[in-house]
Amino acid sequence: MAVGDYPFPHMHPVQGVKLTAVSAGIKKVGRRDVVLFELAEGSSVAGVFTKNAFCAAPVTLCKDHLSKAPIRYLLINSGNANACTGEQGLLDAKATCAAIAELTGVTPEQVLPFSTGVIGEPLPVQKITAVIPEALEKVNIDGWDDAGAGIMTTDTRPKGFSQQFEYQGKTITVNGISKGAGMIKPNMATMLGYIATDAKIAQPLLQALAHEAADKSFNRITIDGDTSTNDSCILIATGQIDLPEVTEPKGELYAKLREVIFAAHIHLAKSIVSDGEGATKFVTVAVSGGATRDECLDVAYAVAHSPLIKTALFASDPNWGRIVAAIGYAGVADLDATKVRVHLNDTLIVEHGGRAKSYTEEQGQAVMKQAEIAININLGRGDVAETVWTTDLSYEYVRINADYRS
């Protein structure tokens, strides 16, 4: 089940990126579940990762490898998270990197491993390493579609972004793919996300962009309030376009790259929410009039995480009392309830500490029946605004997660 119009786009090739997806039979025979990226020599790579204390073995290894060597390969498997697997999990992740290194002549530290799927199960290393030769043989510049499908788990559709722009007669491309449908309330980025450009961006600046873009996109989505053990978002700049390297956050080229890279992150984040497990509604929670960023986010997440609000959304029930209750317990110090205004889309439902005089149940019902809904909250205490995207909570969400390991 998915909401909204987020079709997988035509993916323009990114110079310096080759990729493919092959089948290792990790969870289902015949399913493409191993994805390989091959990056041009000299590529810059930056990453943002989960803050979950039980972070998966590949996350630990990725952070280590990024600090040691220029990255040439990304290896991703779905169907198994290799999380909460102890020292053996780390050894298994290292073994997959070593298998690529042996066949390509790079060092194991030049490979980044990623896993997504069931937590606590041993990684089937032999299944993965057995298909690496096939993956190396098949990598190509047009493999984005296959890779987008290969990283899926409970997703109902692949998620992608591709945009080009011209600068000084050169065509620059920014592509991205991501996966995620449940266990989504990242504390860094998303379940898995990969964004690449063929522009040349210095690694320190690329890392800063990765953090900034993730914070405004993947750090603003929630489906169920759970932060995964495997969340990883990677930003790549291959430098294959004949233009000067961007080394500082200024200038026309930097501004355009930042704009499109942000657009990629936001589009992919929204794509994840639109494909939330069992989702029937895409919900924007926009909080304005705040005194600080944190209080706006506290209110937004209180509303977005409330099971009572999420189930009311599923039932198309305009039970606005649940919304104001969540605003009230969000922890905003000295909040003056009489100054708070709440709209469902453009319909004013709350002002002056109670139901708006102009509001009718029929107006609220009409909004709640829609597939895309905005809950707009003005706190009336400042000029700061923040937005979070979420979903409703349906019977199907329970079924999917009750059956996930079967």
TIMARKOL-833390 format. One record per residue: residue in one letter; y, z, x negated of N, C-alpha, C, O in turn. Coordinates in steps of 0.1 Angstrom, whole numbers, plus 2048, in hexadecimal, padded with zeros to 3 digits. Layout:
! residues N
aYZXYZXYZXYZX ...
***
This chain:
! residues 406
m7F48007F780080080080C8007F780D8087EE a8167F77FA8227F77F282E7F47FB82C7EE806 v83A7F77F78467F67FF8507ED7F78517EE7EB g8577E57FF8627DD7F885D7D17F28517CE7F1 d8677C97ED8657BC7E78667BD7D88717BB7D3 y85B7BF7D185B7C07C384F7B77BD8467BC7B7 p8517AA7BF8467A17BB8467A07AB8507A27A5 f83A79D7A683A79C79784178F79483D784799 p84A78F78B85378378884C77977F84277C778 h85276D77E84E76477385376B76685F76E765 m84A76C75C84D773750850769745847762741 h85D76974186076073585A765729859772727 p85675D72085176271385C76970B86776670B v85877470486077B6FB85C7776ED85177A6E9 q8657716E686176D6D885D7796D08657836CF g8517786CA84D7836C184378D6C983F7976C3 v84078A6D58367926DD82B7896E282D77F6E9 k81F78D6DE8137876E480B7926EA80A79D6E5 l80478F6F57FD7996FC7F27937057F2787708 t7E879B7097DD7977117D77A37187DA7AF714 a7CE7A17217C57AB7277B77A77287B479B72B v7AE7AF7247A07AC7247987B772B79D7C272E s78B7B472E7837BE7357797C572C7727BF725 a77A7D372C7717DB7257677E372E75E7E9729 g76A7E273B7617E97447627F87437587FF745 i76E7FD74177080B73F76D81374C76681D74C k77280E75776F81576476880C76E75F810775 k76C7FF76D7657F57767627E876E76A7E3766 v7567E476F7517D87687597CC76C75B7C9778 g75E7C47637657B87667747BA76777C7B0767 r7797C67687877C876A78E7C775C78A7CD753 r79A7C075C7A17C074F7A87CE74D7B07D2755 d7A47D57437A87E37417AC7E67337AF7F2730 v7AD7DC72A7B27DE71D7BC7D371A7BA7C771B v7C87D87177D47CF7147D87D17067D87DC700 l7DB7C56FF7DF7C56F17EC7BE6F07EE7B26F5 f7F67C46EA8037BE6E58027BB6D67FE7C46CF e8067AF6D28087AC6C48177A96C281C7A06C8 l81D7B16B982C7B06B782E7A96A98277AB6A0 a8397A16A983D79A69D8407A46928457AF695 e83D7A16868417A967A8507AC67A8587A267C g8547B86788627BB6788687C06858747C3686 s85F7C16908647C669D8687D469C8627DC695 s8727D86A48757E66A586F7EB6B286E7E46BC v86A7F76B18637FD6BD86880C6BF8698136B5 a86B80F6CB86F81D6CF8678226DA86281A6E2 g86682F6DC85D8346E68638416EC86A8496E5 v8608436F986384F70085785470785084C70D f85386170684686670A847872712851879713 t83C87571983B88172183E88E71A83C88F70E k8438987228458A571C83A8AF72183C8BB71F n8308A97288258B272C81E8B872081B8B1716 a81C8C57208168CC7158088C77128038C8707 f8018C271C7F48BD71B7F48AE7197ED8A671F c7FE8A97107FF89B70E7F28957097EB89C701 a7F088970C7E38827097E387F6FA7ED87E6F3 a7D787D6F57D587A6E77DD86E6E27E386E6D8 p7DD8636EA7E48576E67F385A6E57FA8546DD v7F98636ED8078666ED80A86D6DF8138696D8 t8018766DB80387D6CE8038736C380B8746BA l7F986A6C47F88606B98038566B98088526AE c8088526C48138496C581F84E6BE8268486B6 k82285B6C182E8616BB82D8626AC8368606A5 d8218656A881E866699820858693826857688 h81A84E69981A84169282883B69282C834689 l83083D69D83E83869D84683E69285083768D s84384968D84B85068284684B67584C84F66B k83B84367483584066783683266383782F657 a83582866C83381A66883981167283B81467E p83D80566E8417FA6778357F668082A7F367B i8387F668D82D7F469782A7E56998337DC69A r81D7E16998197D369A8117D16A78107C66AC y80A7DB6AB8017DA6B78027E56C18047F16BC l8017E26CE8007ED6D87F27EA6DF7EF7DF6E3 l7EA7F56E07DD7F46E77DD7FD6F37DF80A6F1 i7DB7F86FF7DB80070B7CE7FF7127C97F4714 n7C980A7177BD80971F7C081072C7C781B72C s7BB80B7377BC8127447AE8177487A4812742 g7AD8207527A082575679C83274F793839754 n7A38367447A084373D7AC8477367B283F72E a7B18547397BD8597337BC85E7257C685F71E n7B08617207AE8687137B88737127BF875708 a7B987B71D7C288771D7B989471F7AF893726 c7BE89F7197B68AB71A7A88A971479E8AE71A t7A78A270979A89E7037998A46F57908A16EE g7A38AD6F17A28B46E57A28AC6D87A88A16D9 e79C8B16CE79D8AA6C179589D6C17998936BB q78A89D6CA7838906CB78B8856D178A8796CD g7948896DA79D87F6E07A68786D67A886C6D6 l7AB8816CD7B487B6C27AC8726B97B18686B5 l7A08766B579786E6AD7948616B37938566AD d7928616C178E8556C879A84B6C879983F6C6 a7A68516CA7B28486CA7B48426BD7B88366BB k7B284A6B27B38456A57A983A6A27AC83069B a79D83B6A87938316A57978246AB7948196A5 t79D8246B77A28176BC7AD8106B47AD8046B2 c7B58196AE7C08136A57B980E6997BD803694 a7B08156937A98106877A18036897A17FB680 a79C8016957957F569879E7E969879A7DE693 i7AA7EA69D7B47DF69C7B87DD68E7B97D268A a7BB7E86877BF7E76797B57DF6707B87D7668 e7A87E267379E7DC66B79D7CD66D79A7C6664 l7A07C967979F7BB67C7AC7B36797AC7A6678 t7B77BA6777C47B36767CB7B56687D47AD665 g7C67BF6617CC7C16547D87CA6547DE7CD64A v7DC7CF6607E77D96617E17E765E7D57E865D t7E97F165D7E47FF65C7E280466A7E9800673 p7DA80F66B7D88156797E581A67E7E781B68A e7EE81F6757FB82467A80481A68080E81D686 q80180D67E8098026848047FE6928087F4698 v7FB8066987F68046A57F98106AE7F881C6AA l7FE80D6BA8018186C47F78176CF7F580D6D5 p7EF8226D17E58226DC7EB8296E97F38326E8 f7E78246F47EB82A7017DF82A70A7D682170A s7DE8347127D383571C7D883A7297E284172A t7D28367347D683A7417C983A74A7C183174A g7C88457527BC84675B7B885475D7C185D75E v7AB85775E7A68647617A886D7557A586A74A i7AD8797587AF88474D7A288B74B79A88E754 g79F88E73E79489773A78789073777E896734 e78788373877B87B73577C875727786871723 p77187671F77187071277486171277085A71B l77C85C70978084E70877484670476D8496FA p77083B70B76583370776982A6FC76B81E6FE v76982F6F076E8286E476781B6E276D8116DF q75A81B6E375280F6E07558046E97557F86E5 k7578076F675A7FD7007677F66FC7697EA6FD i7717FE6F877E7F96F477E7F16E77837E66E7 t7787F76DD7787F06D07707E36D17727D96C9 a7667E26DA75D7D66DB7657CA6E07617BF6DD v7707CC6E77787C16ED7847BE6E578C7B56E8 i7877C66DA7937C36D27937B56CC79D7AF6CC p7887B16C67887A36C178C7986CB79378F6C8 e78679A6D778A7916E27997916E579F7876E7 a79E79D6E67AC79F6E97B57996DE7BF7926E1 l7B179B6D17B97956C67B97856C77C277F6C3 e7AE7806CB7AC7726CC7B476C6D87B97616D7 k7B67746E27BD76F6EE7CC7726F07D276C6F8 v7D177A6E77E077D6E87E87716E87E67686E0 n7F27706F17FA7646F28077686F88097736FE i81175F6F781F7626FC82076370B82A768710 d81675E71281675D72180D768727809766732 g80A77272080077C72480678772D7FF791730 w8127867318197917388127947458117A0749 d80E78A74D80878C75A7FB7937587F979D760 d7F378F74F7E679674D7E87A47497E17AD74D a7F27A77407F57B473B7FA7BD7467F67C9747 g8027B874F8077BF75A7FC7C47637FD7CF769 a7F27BC7657E67C076D7DD7C97667D77D276C g7DC7C77597D27CF7517D67DD74F7CD7E574D i7E37E17517E67EF74F7E67F775C7E980375C m7E27F17677E27F77747D78017767CC7FF770 t7D980C77E7CE8157827CE8157917C880C797 t7D581E7987D581E7A67E18157AC7E38157B8 d7E880E7A37F28057A77EC7FB7B17E07F67AF t7F47F67BB7EF7EB7C37F47DE7BF7EF7D47C3 r7FE7DE7B58037D17B18097D37A380E7DE79F p8097C979B80F7CA78D81E7CB78F8247C6799 k8257D07848337D27858397CB7788367CF76D g8437C277B8497BB76F8577B877185D7B977C f85E7B576686C7B176686E7A775B8687A8750 s87679D75D87979375388778D756889788760 q88F78D74B89D78874D8A178274089E787735 q8A87777408AE7717348BD7707368C376F741 f8C477072A8D276D72A8D676671D8CE766713 e8E175F71D8E67577128F075F70A8F9766710 y8EF75E6FD8F97646F48FB75B6E88F17596E0 q9077566E690A74D6DB9007416D98FB73E6CE g8FC73B6E58F37306E58E57336E48DC72A6E3 k8E17406E38D37456E28CF74B6EF8D77526F6 t8C27496F38BC74F6FF8B575B6FB8AB75B6F3 i8B97677008B27736FE8AB77870A8AF776715 t89E77C70889678071389378F713891795708 v89379571F88E7A37208837A372B8867A0736 n8777A872786C7A97308687B873186A7C0728 g8617BB73C85B7C873D84F7C87478507C1751 i8467D174483B7D474D8397E374E83C7EA744 s8347E87598327F675A8267F87648227EF76C k82180476481780976D81A81777282081F76A g81581A77E81782778381882779281F81E798 a8118307988118317A780F83F7AC8138427B7 g80A8487A38088567A680A85E79A80B85978F m80A86B79C80D87479181B87078A81C86F77E i82486D79383186878F83C87279184187379D k84087A78884D88178784F88277884E88D772 p85187777185187776285C88075D867882763 n85988675286388E74B86788773E86A88D734 m86887A73F86C87273486D86373887885D736 a86285E73D86384F74085A84D74C85D850757 t84F84674A846843755838844750835848745 m82E84175982084175581E83874981B83E73E l82082B74A82082273E82B81874182B81274C g83381573783D80A73884080472B84080A721 y8417F672B8437EF71F84E7E572184D7DC72A i8597E671A8657DD71B8677D770E8677DE704 a8697C970D86B7C27018767B87028787B270C t87D7B66F78877AC6F58857A56E88807AB6DE d8897986E78897916DA8967926D289778C6C8 a89F79A6D78AB79D6CF8A77A76C489D7AC6C3 k8B17A86BA8AE7B16AF8B77BD6B18C37BC6B1 i8B17C96B28B87D56B48B27DF6AA8A67E16A9 a8BB7E66A38B77F06998AF7FB69F8B37FF6AA q8A580069989C80A69F8A48176A48A181B6AF p8AD81C69C8B48286A28BB8256AF8BB82E6B8 l8C281A6AF8C98166BC8BF8136C78C28176D2 l8B480D6C48AA80A6CD8A48176D38A28186DF q8A28216CB89D82E6D08A78356D98A383B6E3 a8B48346D68BE8396DE8BE8326EC8C08396F6 l8BD8256EB8BC81D6F88B08217008B182270C a8A58236FA89982770189A834708897835714 h8A083E7028A384B7088AC84A7148AA84F71F e8B78427118C284171B8BD83A7288C083E733 a8B682F7258B18267308A682E7388A682D745 a89D83573189383C73889984774189484A74C d8A384E73C8A98597438AF8547508AF85C75A k8B58487518BB84375D8B283B7668B6836770 s8A583B76289C83376A88F83A76D88D840778 f88683A76387984176587A85076687185776C n88585676288886476488F867771893872773 r89085D77989685E78688D85B79289185879D i88085A78F87685779986C86379B86986A792 t8688647A785D86E7AA8558697B685B8657C0 i84886A7B58408687C18398747C68398777D2 d83487D7BC82E8897C08328957B882C8A07BA g83B8937AF84089F7A78378A379C8398AD795 d82D89A79882489E78D828895781829889782 t82989C77682C89576981F89276281789B75F s81C88675F80F88275980E88774A81888A744 t8028877467FF88B73880087F72E800880722 n80287373480186672C80E85E72C80E853727 d81986373382585B73582A85572782C85D71E s82C84872783184271B83A83671F83682E728 c84583471984D82971B85282370E85882A706 i84F81770B8518116FE85B80570085B7FD708 l8658056F786F7FB6F686E7F46E986E7FA6DE i86D7E66E986A7DE6DE8767D46DC87A7CE6E6 a87A7D26CF8837C76CC87D7BF6C087D7C46B5 t8797B36C38727AC6B987B7A56AE8767A26A3 g8887A36B289179D6A888E78E6A589378A69A q8887876AE8847796AB88F76F6AF88E7646AC i8997746B58A576B6B88AE76B6AD8B17766A7 d8B375F6A98BC75E69D8CA7636A08D375B6A2 l8CB7706A18D87766A38D978369B8CF788697 p8E57876988E67946908E07A06968DF7A06A3 e8DB7A968E8D57B56938E07BE69A8EB7BF695 v8DC7C36A58E57CD6AC8E27DB6A78D77E06A8 t8EC7E06A08EA7ED6998F27F969F8F080469C e8FD7F56A79058006AD9077FD6BC9067F26C1 p90A8086C390C8076D291A8016D69218086DC k91C7F56D19297EF6D49287E06D391F7DB6CD g9317D96D99317CA6D892B7C46E49247CA6EC e92E7B76E692A7AF6F191A7AE6F29157B06FD l9147AB6E79057AA6E88FF7B76EB8F57B76F3 y9037C26E58FD7CF6E98FF7D26F88F67D76FE a90B7CF6FD90E7D270B9057CB7149007D071E k9027BE7118FA7B67198EB7BA7188E47BB722 l8E77BD70C8D97C270A8D77CF7118CD7D1718 r8E07D87108DF7E57178DE7E37268D67E972D e8E77DA72C8E77D773A8D97D273F8D47D7749 v8D37C87388C77C373C8BB7CC7398B27CD742 i8BB7D372E8B17DD72B8B17E87368A67EC73B f8BD7ED73A8BE7F67458B87F17528B17F7759 a8BC7E47558B77DE7618A87DD7618A27DF76C a8A27DA7568937DA75588D7E77588847E8760 h8927F275288D7FF75488F803763885808769 i89A80176989D8057778947FD78088E80378A h8937F077E88A7E878787C7EC7868757EE790 l8777EF77A8697F377986780177F85C804785 a87180A77D87081778386F81679386781D799 k87880E79887780C7A786A8067AB8658097B6 s8657FD7A38587F67A684D8017A78448007B0 i84E80B79F84381579F84581D7AC83B8207B3 v8518217B08538287BC84E8207C88488257D1 s8528137C884E80B7D483F8097D583A8067E0 d83880C7CA82980B7CB8238197CA81781A7C6 g82A8237CE8258317CE8188327D681782B7E0 e80F83A7D180283C7D88048407E780A84A7EA g8008377F08018397FE80F83880481183B810 a8188337FC82683380182882980C82381E80C t83082D81683482482184482382184981B828 k84A82C81985982C81985E82C80A858833802 f86882580786F8257FB87C82D7FD884828805 v87E8387F78898417FA8928437EE88E8477E3 t89F8417F08AA8437E68B08507EA8B68527F5 v8B085A7E18B88677E38C48667DA8C38687CE a8CF8647E08DC8637D88E486F7DA8E98727E5 v8E78777CF8EF8837D08FC8807C98FC87D7BD s9078827D09158807CA91D88D7CD9188967D3 g92988D7C79318987C992D8A57C29308B07C6 g9258A37B89208AF7B19298B37A59328AB7A1 a9288BF7A19308C479692A8C17889318BF77F t91C8C07889158BC77C90A8B377F9058B278A r9058AC7748F98A47758ED8AC77A8E58A7783 d8EB8B87748DF8BF7778DE8C47858D48C378B e8EA8C878B8E98CC7998E78C17A38E08C27AD c8EC8B579F8E98A97A78DA8A67A78D48A37B1 l8D48A779B8C68A479A8BD8AF7A08B38AC7A6 d8C28BB79F8BA8C67A68B98C47B58AF8C67BB v8C48C07BB8C58BD7C98BC8B17CC8B48B17D6 a8BE8A67C48B689A7C78A789D7C68A08987CF y8A38A47BC8948A67BB88F8B07C58848B07C9 a8988BA7C98938C37D48908BB7E08868BE7E7 v8988B27E48968A97F088A8A07ED88289F7F6 a88A89A7E28808907DF8728967DE86888F7E0 h8718A27DA8648A97D885F8B07E48538B47E5 s8678B37EE8648BB7F98588B480185A8AA807 p84D8BB8028428B580A8468B48198428AA820 l84E8BD81E8538BC82C85C8B082E85A8A9839 i8648AD82586D8A182786489582586688B82D k85B89581B85388981984A88682584887A828 t84589082B83C88D83684488984384088184B a85088F84485988A84F85D87B84D85E874857 l85F87784186286983E856861842858856848 f84A86583F83E85D84383D85C852839852857 a84186785984086786884C86086E84C86087A s85685C86686285686C86986187586F85D87F d86886D87086E87887887B87D87287B882867 p88787B87989487E87389688E8748A089287A n88D89586E88E8A486D8988A88628948AC858 w8A58A68658AF8A885A8B08B68568B58B984B g8AB8C085E8AB8CE8598A48D084C8A78D9844 r8998C884A8918C983E89A8C58328988CA827 i8A28BB8348AB8B68298B58C18258B68C4819 v8BC8C782E8C68D182B8BF8DD8258C58E481D a8B38E082A8AD8EC8248AA8EA8158AC8F380D a8A58DE8128A38DA8048AF8DB7FB8AF8E07F0 i8BA8D58018C78D67FA8CB8E57F78CF8E87EC g8C98ED8018CC8FB8008C49037F68C990C7F0 y8B78FF7F48AF9077EA8AF9007DD8A79057D4 a8B78F67DA8B68EF7CE8BC8F77C28BA8F37B6 g8C39027C58C890B7BB8D69087B68DA90C7AB v8DE9007BD8EC8FE7BA8F490A7BC8F590F7C7 a8FA90F7B190191C7B290E91A7BB9159107B9 d9109247C491C9247CC91E9177D49299137D6 l9139117D99149057E191B9097EE9169127F5 d9259027F292C9047FF9268FA8099298EE809 a91D8FF8129168F681B9208EF82491C8E4829 t92C8F58279358EE83093B8E182A9408D9831 k93A8DF81D93F8D38179358C88159388BD811 v9288CC81791D8C281591D8B882091D8BC82C r91C8AB81D91A8A182790D89982490A896818 v90589682E8F888F82C8F88838358FB884841 h8F48788308F286C8378E48678368DE86882B l8DE8618418D28598408D784B8408DC84684B n8D58438358DC8368348EB8388378F1840830 d8F08328418FF83384490183D84F90D83F854 t8F78438548F884C8608FB85B85B8F3861855 l90686085F90A86E85B902877864902876870 i8FA88085D8F288A8658F78988638F58A086C v8FD89C8589018A985690F8AA8509138A2847 e9188B28559258B585092A8C38559258C785F h9338C984E9398D685292E8E08559308E985D g9238E084D9198EA84E90F8E885A9088F285C g9108DD8619068DB86C9058CD86F90A8C4868 r8FE8CA87A8FC8BC87E9098B58829128BB888 a90B8A987D9178A288091989F88F90F89C895 k9258A089492789E8A29238908A791F88E8B2 s92588789D9228798A19138758A190F86A8A5 y90B87E89B8FD87B8998F587C8A68F68858AE t8EB8728A78E28738B28D48718AC8D286B8A1 e8CA8778B38BC8768AF8B88678AE8B08638A5 e8BD85F8B78B98518B78BE84A8AA8B78418A5 q8CA84E8A58CF8488998C684B88D8C2843885 g8C285888C8B985D8828AB8568828A6852878 q8A685588E89984E89089984088C89083B885 a8A483988F8A582B88B8A582987C89F820876 v8AC8328748AB83286689E83586089982E858 m89883F86688B84486087F83A86287583B85B k88183186C87682786E87781C86486D814863 q88181B85C88381185287A81384687781F843 a87680983F86E80A83387680F82787081581E e88380C82688B81181B89681982189E81582A i89782681C8A08308228A88368168A383880B a8B58388198BE84080F8C284D8158C784D821 i8BF85880E8C58658128D08678098CF86A7FD n8DC86780E8E98688068EF8768098F287A814 i8F087D7FE8F588B7FF90288D7F69028897EA n90C8917FC9198947F591B8A37F591C8A9800 l91B8A97E991C8B87E892A8BD7E992C8C97EB g9348B47E89428B87EA9478C27E094F8CA7E4 r9438C07D39488CA7C994B8C47BC94D8CB7B2 g94B8B67BB94E8B07AE94D8A17AF94C89B7BA d94C89A7A394C88C7A293F88679C93E87A79A v93588F79A92988A79491F88579E91E88B7A9 a91787A79B90E8757A490187179D90186D791 e8F58737A38E886F79D8E086A7A98E186E7B4 t8D68627A58CD85C7AF8BF85D7AA8BB85B79F v8B68607B48A88627B28A18597BC8A58587C7 w8968527B888E84A7C18808517C487A8567BB t87C8507D186F8577D48698507E086D8457E4 t85E8567E58568507F085485B7FB8578667F9 d84D85680584886080F83B86580A836861800 l83486D81282787380F81E87081B820876826 s81486881980B8638247FD8688237F986E819 y7F586682E7E786982D7E08618227D786681B e7E585581F7DF84C8157E08528077D78507FF y7EB8598057ED8607F87E286A7F57DC86A7EA v7DF8718007D487C7FF7C78757FC7BF8797F4 r7C486A8047B78638027B685D7F47AB85F7EE i7C08577EF7BF8517E27BC85B7D77B48597CE n7C38667D87C18707CD7B58797CF7B087F7C6 a7B08797DC7A38807DE7978787D978D87D7D4 d79986A7D978E8617D579085C7C77888547C2 y79B8607BF79F85A7B37938597A979284F7A2 r78B8637A778186379D77485D7A176B85B799 s7738597AD7668547B27668457B075C83E7B3 
***
